[in-house]
Amino acid sequence: MPEKAKRGFASDNNAGIHPEVLKAILEANTGHVIGYGDDIYTEEAMHIIKEHFGQDIDVYFVFNGTGANVLGMKAVTESYNSIICAETSHINVDECGAPEKFTGCKLLPVPTENGKITVEQIKYHMHGIDFEHHSQPKVISTTQATELGTVYSLNEIMEITQFAHENNMLVHMDGARLSNAVVSLNTNFKEITNDAGIDILSFGLTKNGGMNSEAVTFFNKELSENFKYYRKQGMQLASKMRFMAVQFTTLLRNELWLKNARHANQMAQILAEKVADIPQVTITQKVEANGVFAIIPKEIISRLQEKFFFYIWNEDRSEVRWMTSFDTTEEDIDEFIDQLKSLL
Ligand SMILES: Cc1ncc(COP(=O)(O)O)c(C=O)c1O
């Protein structure tokens, strides 16, 4: 039996499964149901997802966030297209080139200080339209909340969707932390996605307390016409779909998603407030979701990591990333702060 794992600040993916989700998986584990999604659990999950995002949508469960991003964009592009995204986006830096490999598209990264992209920056890539020597921009990919723990406002999103649609493009949103963004903006899922003009959403609840709860969500059903084939060819069609479905139902029913995201965000606020008092620590990004980015003295990083693992974000700048999750406690933060102070 491995030693009982301690909680750290490395990633919201390092947290376990919320006990209610695990219980729901166990409860669904009786008898036989038809595989591949033709079952009452999946039907119930679709029902509740539509209550949150709108009725006229198409939703497909996949195993992971990379799969959701890649297949969602694959469904709406040709290999001669390009995808405009933030330089820091998961699709650009953390998916091992899968978006390029499976869509064939060129990624056009936009430099960003805070993880967000703007229409002005997107315009930089808007050239060579209809010119056969250039890849043709088709998708703008945003991440909400961003990889840097910041959140796009509703206006910022709508400026991008409006620009995209005026220019015959589509907007994808990587919503691996959408629930954290919803809490941060004090809004709801539908308002910042469907109503804001997002076309394709990678909706993730894994970081919110799920086990593998990711869904490609199309707000324009014409775009999903052939998606079921892409999902199967892309090896992301689950046979035992019911166990993914109950994760969505459990998190989205009775506002468990909200409780979890609110808690994770609050813990990030508390962590940020406490480190802000330490002169050797400089917070580098606005803390708007469940991540804290900070520059700390280089020489203490590895010793601090021994007790509470976390990732270095930018080695040159000695910038680190601390993520909180639904199960982070104030005691974890206090212990971490004590350890940090003792090393300084
Ligand atoms: C912004 C973002 N998108 C997507 C993902 C999902 O990736 P995975 O394929 O590991 O589930 C992550 C996970 O860390 C992420 O941070």
The ligand as an SDF file (V2000), in Angstrom:
LIG
                    3D

 16 16  0  0  0  0  0  0  0  0999 V2000
   -6.4900   24.7030  -19.6940 C   0  0  0  0  0  0  0  0  0  0  0  0
   -6.5190   23.2090  -19.7640 C   0  0  0  0  0  0  0  0  0  0  0  0
   -7.1590   22.6220  -20.7850 N   0  0  0  0  0  0  0  0  0  0  0  0
   -7.2840   21.3010  -20.8630 C   0  0  0  0  0  0  0  0  0  0  0  0
   -6.7450   20.4760  -19.8940 C   0  0  0  0  0  0  0  0  0  0  0  0
   -7.0420   19.0140  -19.9400 C   0  0  0  0  0  0  0  0  0  0  0  0
   -6.0230   18.2190  -20.2270 O   0  0  0  0  0  0  0  0  0  0  0  0
   -6.0350   16.6350  -20.1130 P   0  0  0  0  0  0  0  0  0  0  0  0
   -5.9400   16.1470  -21.5130 O   0  0  0  0  0  0  0  0  0  0  0  0
   -4.8460   16.3360  -19.3120 O   0  0  0  0  0  0  0  0  0  0  0  0
   -7.3150   16.1930  -19.4740 O   0  0  0  0  0  0  0  0  0  0  0  0
   -6.0130   21.0280  -18.8500 C   0  0  0  0  0  0  0  0  0  0  0  0
   -5.3820   20.1650  -17.8430 C   0  0  0  0  0  0  0  0  0  0  0  0
   -4.4740   20.4640  -17.1610 O   0  0  0  0  0  0  0  0  0  0  0  0
   -5.9100   22.4390  -18.7720 C   0  0  0  0  0  0  0  0  0  0  0  0
   -5.2540   23.0320  -17.7700 O   0  0  0  0  0  0  0  0  0  0  0  0
  1  2  1  0
  2  3  1  0
  2 15  2  0
  3  4  2  0
  4  5  1  0
  5  6  1  0
  5 12  2  0
  6  7  1  0
  7  8  1  0
  8  9  2  0
  8 10  1  0
  8 11  1  0
 12 13  1  0
 12 15  1  0
 13 14  2  0
 15 16  1  0
M  END
$$$$
